[in-house]
Amino acid sequence: MTENVSAEFAKATSPAQRIVINGNELAVEVLGPEGAPVILTHHGAPGLGSRAEPRASFGRLADEYRVIVFDARGSGESEGSGVFSHEQWAADLDALREWVGAETVAIAGGSYGGFMAMEYATRYPDRVEAIVLRDTAPDNGNAHLARENALASDRVTIDMEKFDRIDEGRVRDNDDLRDCWREILPLYDYTYDPEATERKVEATPYRFEAHNYAFSTNLPNYDLKPLLPTITAPMLITVGRTDWITPVSCSQTIADLVPGSRLAIFEHSGHSPQIEEAEEWTRTVRGFLHEVYPPSSTPTAAV
């Protein structure tokens, strides 16, 4: 598990192309064989996440798919000009699709990246062949559930003033974002490992402006529930049983609203089944994609 965790949260040190997308320079990596069906991913946690997360999870599928991972504008190593709205991030996704030369894609994302995967599917439905979600929510209703779970935790005692600052997008600078992130990280994993938590704190790229915009401006009005029944692309929803921040009930709501969608619950995972039950999670995702969005080549080393 330690190797998976360190890979998941490692800083994005792999070589990236610098691509100007909608007037903003993004750090982009293209993994997998040319000509293979494209999986376009979006990382979670604006201002905290990076392409390292989807590279470590969806990158396992690059033996038979073309996997696009990137740092969203305002996150990781990408430029942070313009606004950090869902509309803009979705437009950046579509421009990346066009840049890579794909008429259609599978769209994938976890946590906040799941918000963006659903946003993309509702804004650009003709471009989406399949959707893979991980530990996400259809609206901001998870906010009160997350706060209740934080208060009820018997793992650590959370400084709720720091919790509210990061949850409401009121952090003061990158150092403050790091301090608040350290406060809530013990809640995420199925098994709490303080040393692993501290490694994640040190590996995270902090960009407080994007984080604050996402949580203070985007999320208060975030609600895709009315649009989810219009999604026709096949959808797989994965979630850890003990996820504290986007609990199973959030994934169940998505499953109830999207016709024909599939829900897979991982019993020994928190917010990150792609790490904590990596082999089973990857096998589940691969099997789903083989059925609804088949690869064009035989896998060389299936996980």
LODO-509972 format. One record per residue (C-alpha): residue in one letter; z, y, x. Coordinates in pm, whole numbers, plus 32768, in hexadecimal, padded with zeros to 4 digits. Each point is the difference from the previous one (the first is absolute). Layout:
BEGIN
aZYX/...
This chain:
BEGIN
m800080008000/t804A80F0811C/e7E9A7FED807F/n7F7780477EA4/v80E981277FD0/s7FAF809B814F/a7E8B7FD57FC6/e801880947EA3/f80B0813D806C/a7F6E802B815B/k7F6681508046/a7E8A80047FD4/t7F9C7FC28168/s7EBA7F437FC8/p7EC880CC804E/a7F9180CA7ED4/q7EC380B97FB4/r8028816E7FAC/i7F32803A7EC5/v7FDD81487F44/i80327FAF7E90/n7FF1811C7F03/g803D80FE8114/n812F7F4B808D/e80027F268139/l808C7EA57FBA/a80637EE580E9/v7F3D7ED17F85/e7FDF7E968070/v7EF87F0C7F87/l80677E948023/g7F337EC77FC5/p7E957F948005/e7EDF80E57FAE/g7F637FB57EB0/a81387F617F6F/p808D807A7EB3/v80D781358035/i8174801E7FBB/l8065816F7FFC/t8177802E8030/h80F6811B7FD4/h81517FFD80AD/g8145805C7F52/a80FE81158037/p7F3D81448037/g808B80AC8133/l80AC7EBE806E/g7EF77EF27FE3/s7ED07FC180D8/r7EDD7F108027/a80E87F1680C2/e80867F7B7EB4/p7EB87F8D7F60/r7F797F978154/a81207F0C8024/s7FDE7F717EA0/f7E9E80267F79/g7F7F7FED8164/r80487E8A7FF0/l7ED27FE87F1C/a7F16809A8101/d7F887EA68068/e7F1F80057ECD/y8014815E7F6B/r7FB2815D8085/v815580A97FED/i801B817C8013/v8153808C8066/f80468170803B/d810B810A8011/a7FE780D07EC3/r7FE681778029/g815580858062/s807E7EAD807D/g80017F448149/e7EFF808680F5/s7F1E80A77F00/e7FD081747FCF/g80CD80A07EED/s7F2881187F76/g7FD080467E8F/v80D57F797EE7/f80A37EAA7FE8/s7FB47FBC7E94/h7FA67EB17F67/e7EAD80907FA7/q7FC0805F816A/w807B7EB68092/a7F277F417F05/a7ED580D68060/d80437FB0816D/l80007E8D7FAA/d7EAF80207F59/a7F7180C48123/l80787EEB80EA/r7F547F007F22/e7EBF80C6801D/w802C802E8178/v80247E8A803A/g7EC67FC17F31/a80967F347EE4/e7F8580297E9D/t813A7F557F7C/v814C7F918096/a81427F4B7FC0/i811281087FFC/a81587FA48081/g814F80A68039/g81777FD37FF7/s811780E57F88/y7F6C81637FF6/g7EBE7F628079/g80057F3D7EBB/f801181497F44/m7EC5806980B9/a7F507EB37FC8/m803580287E8A/e7F9F8170800F/y7EBC7FA180AE/a7FB57EEC7F06/t802C80EF7EDA/r7F3C811E80A0/y7EE47F328097/p7FEF7EC77F28/d7E947FB18052/r80597FE08170/v81117EFA7FD9/e7FC77E878004/a816C7F958021/i815C80958024/v812A7F7D80C6/l815280A97FCE/r814D7FC980AB/d815580817F8F/t7F8D81307F3F/a802780AF7EB0/p7F2380917EED/d80CB81407FD6/n812F80B88088/g80EC7F377F23/n806F7F39812F/a80B581348088/h81347FD77F26/l80017E88803A/a7FF780358178/r812080F77FEF/e80D07F0C7F33/n7FB47EE880F5/a805E80DA8129/l814D805B7F60/a80467E947FAA/s7FAF7F75815A/d81177F3A80A5/r7F3D7FFD8148/v804481658070/t808F813E7F6B/i7EE580F77FD5/d802F8174803B/m7F71806E7EB3/e7FC381628077/k7F0A7F758100/f7F777F107EFC/d7FB5811D7F12/r7F5C80D4810F/i7F0A7EF08061/d7FCC7F8F7E99/e7FB9815F7F81/g7F2D80748127/r80F680FD8089/v801F7F95816C/r800D812380F5/d7F307F7F8124/n7F9B7EBF80B0/d815A7FCB8092/d809D801F7EA9/l7EFE7F0F7F70/r805D7F068110/d817180277FB0/c7FCB7FCF7E8A/w7F157ED8803D/r81087F5980D8/e80F680287EDF/i7F347F3D7F00/l7F517EFD80DC/p811D7F007FE4/l7FA57FD67E90/y7E9E7F818038/d80147EA48096/y806A7EB87F62/t80E77FC28129/y80A2812F809F/d7FD480168179/p808D8147808D/e7F477FD8814A/a7EB37FCA7F4E/t804A81307F27/e803380D98132/r7EBB7F82809A/k7F4B806D7EC5/v80A381578015/e7F88802C8164/a7E9E7F7E7FB9/t7FB980D67ECD/p7F16812D8027/y80A881257F4C/r7F3081077F47/f80EE80B37F15/e7EFE80E77F5C/a7F3D7EE07F63/h81407F517F99/n808D81357F57/y7EBC80467F44/a7FE57E9A7F87/f81637FEC7F7F/s803181627F7F/t7EA480437F71/n7F467EB97FC2/l81097F147F81/p80AF80C97EEE/n7EC07FEC7F30/y7F837EAF807A/d7FB27F1A7ED9/l7ED27F197FFB/k80747F297EDC/p7F0B80977F03/l7EDC7FB480EC/l805E7EA48076/p7F6F7F497ECE/t7EAA808D805F/i7FFB7F46814D/t7F0C7EDF7FF2/a80007F91816D/p80D07EC6804A/m815D80608071/l810E7F4780C2/i815E80967FFA/t80FA7F828103/v8172805C8012/g81427F9380A4/r810F7F837F16/t810E80E7808F/d7F2A81368033/w80F181217FCB/i7F0E81257FEC/t7EE17F737F2E/p80AD7EDF7F4E/v7F527ED97F5F/s800D80B07EB0/c7F0B81058086/s7F067EF48064/q80307F557EB2/t7FA381427F4E/i7EBB801180C5/a7FB77E937FB2/d8040803B7E8E/l7F1081297FF6/v7EDB7F8480D4/p7F377EF67F47/g7FE87EB780BB/s80D480718126/r80D67F0980C0/l8167802C8070/a80937F45812A/i817680238043/f80887FA28157/e81607F7E7FD7/h807F803B8162/s7F7E815F8039/g806A81657FCD/h7F0081198010/s7F297F498101/p7F927E9E7FA5/q7ED6803380E9/i81047FEC8119/e811C7F327F74/e7F257EEE7F6A/a7ECB804E80CB/e7F507EAF7FF2/e802E7FD07E8A/w7FA581697FB4/t7EC47FEE80D3/r7F9F7EB27F68/t802D80917EA3/v7F2F8135804A/r7EF27F3A80B2/g7FE77F067EE4/f7FDF81167F00/l7EF080B080C6/h7F437EBB803D/e7FED7FD47E8A/v7FA481607F90/y7F6980A08139/p7F8A7EE280DD/p7FC080338174/s7EA97FDA8096/s80727F238120/t80E17ED7803F/p815D805F807C/t80417FB3816D/a817B80007FF4/a808880177E9F/v817080587FEC/
